């Protein structure tokens, strides 16, 4: 039986944080009960494991969390690097679906290969499941990806958003001869540029920015062209 007690900062709808006391009790095989300030918060079935948080990135989703249609207060944060009891580091896919938890199910969405859209999932730091701005997380056992020793924590914390960028790129499946525009690349957009550049399949990558100071970064991430909106807007029409 695992029994963890800790404090964490809950994010509230008014965009402030408040300190709360948490207790997490249970096991991977039988599930976990999460209590906040002495009151039951969440009952989770089997298929989770506790990990101690080492790093957590700040996503635009975190900055806009008060606008999302999920309950608050909550410990937010989902771009996590965490360690198990043996000190092994992991990054975590954030959706706790049946498939990610490794539990028997009759879920048509999971069977169709769309487990990240499972209607019964909870989502780390976004939908109910306490996130990486606290000292501990409960991660789905099948969603923990080991971090190689030659990747540092500050690089590994970018794996989750990079995975989102790679998912976008593989979904559009760029073809030779195409010109692909990445609009307004900043944090996630630069990772989309880098993901496109990693494929290098005979297509052209164009970053379209408002801030000219972003142009060198876009080129260093792999953009073939950088266009600053306001200089050559008309020339961009019907080009992508």
N, C-alpha and C positions, 0 to 999 in steps of 0.2 A: 504494500500500500504506500503510495506517494502522498506526502502531506507537506505542502509548501505554504508559507506565510510571508507576505511581502507588502510593501507600499508601492504605489504607482500614481502617476498623475492622470486623472480622467479629463478628457476634453469635453467641454460643454457647448450647448447651442449658442451661448453668447460669446463664444470664441475665447473663453478663459479656461484655465486648468485648475483643478482642485485635487488635493491629495486624498487618496482613498486607501483603505486597508483591504487586502485580498487574501483569501485562503483557497487553495486548490487541492482537492483530495480525490484520490481514486487510482486507477491503473489503466494501462493501455488495453488490457483484455476486457475490463468491465466498464470503462468509461470514467468520466470525471464530473465532479460537482464544483462549481465556481461560486464563491460567496464574496460579496462586496460589503464592507462595513457591517458585517454580521447578518446580512439579508441574502437569501438565495438569488443568484444572478443568472446562472446558466447551467443546464444539465446536458452533458455531452455523452454520446454513446461511445463504444469502443473505437480504437483506431487512432488515438492521439498519443503523443509522447511529449514530455516536458523538455524544453531546451532553454539554456541560459543565454540571454542576449548579450552579444559583444558590440555590435554596431547596428544602427538603423538609420537608413536614409530618410530624407524629407521629400515626399512626392507632392506634386500639385494636387493630387487627390487629398492628401492630408491638409493642405492649405485651404481646400474648399470643402472639408468634411462636414461642416455645419450646414451646407447646402444640400447634402445628399439625403435620400429618403430612408435613412437607417437610424435606429435609436441612438440617442446620446443621453447621458455621458458614456464614454467608452475610452479605454486605453487604445489610442490609434497607433499607426505606424506599421508598414508591411514590407519595407525593403530591408530585410533582416539578414544579418550574419549571426549565428548562434552556435553554441557548443553543447554536446551531450555530457553525460557523467564521466566519460573517458577523455574529454577534452577535444574530441573530433569536431571540426567545424562544418557547418551546413548552411546553405541558403534554402529558402522554402518557397515552393509554389503555394500561393495564398488561399486557394479555394479548397475547403475541406468537403469534398464530394464523397460519395460512396466509394468510388474507385480510389481516391487519394487515401482514404482511411483503411482500405483493404477489407471491407465488410461485405457480407452477402447482401444482395439487393435485387430488386426487380424494376430498376429505374431505366426507362426507355432512353432517357437523355444520356446517361452514362454508357449504356450499351451501344448507342449510336456514335460513340467517340467524342461526345461533347461534354465531358465530365466537368469542365470549368463552368458550365452553365447549369449544372445539376440543381433542380428546384429545391432540394433539401439541404443544400450546402450552407455552411457559415463561412465567413471570409475574414481572414486575419486582419485585424485593425480597421475593418470597414463595416462588416455586418456581424455584430454580436461578439465574435471571438476576440478576446483581448490581444492587443498588438504589441509591436516591438518597442514602443516608447516606455514599456515597463521592463523589469529585470528578467522576467520569465515569459515564455509563450508556450502554448499547447499547439504543437504542429502535427498535421496528419502524417502518419508513419510513411506513407508512400509518396509524400511530397517533399521529403528532405533530401537535398542533393549535396553530396560531399564536395567540399572545396579543396582543390589540390594545394599542396604545401607551397608551391611557387606563386600562388595568388594571395596577395595581402588582403587584410580585412577591408581597407578603404577601396580596393578594386572590386572585391567580392560583393560589396553592398550594392553595386550596380548591376548584378546579375539579374535580379527580378525585373527592373525596367528594361534591361537589354532583351530579356526573353519576350517582353511585350512588343518591343520593336521588331524582333525577329519574326514573331507571329504575324505582325502586319505585313512584313516584306514577303514571307512565304505565302501569305494569303493572296496578295495581288499577283504573285508569280511573274515578275518582269521578264520580258522577252527581248531578244536581240533586236536592236534598231529603235527601241522605244526611248522616249525622253520622259523621265519621271521627276516631277516637281515635289519637293518637300517644303511645305508652306510654314514659314515662321519657325524654323528649327531653333529650339533652345535646349532644355534638358532632354526631354524624350525625343524631340525632333533630331537632335544631333546623333542620338543612338540609332534612329531610323536611317540617317545618312550612312553611319558606320556599318549598319547591317546590310544595306544595299551594296556598299563598297566591298563587303566580304564576299559577295556572290560574283561580282565582276563578270557578267554574262553578255557583254556586248551592248549594253544599254547605257544611256547617259543620265547622270544624277545631277539635278539642278536644285540648289538651295535658294529659296526666295526669302529674303530677310528685309525687315524695316531698319534694323540697326546695323550700320556699316561695320561696326566693331565686331560683329559676329562673323563677318566674311572669312577672316583667317582661320577661325575655329572650324567653320564648315568645310573649308578646303582641307584642313589637317585631318578631318574625319572622313574624307574621301569624296567630297563633292567635285564633280568635273566642272561645273559652272556655279557661280554665285551671282544672283541678281538682287540689287537693292531696290525695293519698291519705291517709286517716285522718280527714279532715273530712267527706267526703260519699261514702264508698265505696258505701253501699247505694243512694244515688241514681243511681249510675252503672250499676247492673245492667241489662242488656238494652237499653242506650241507643244502641248503636253497631252 
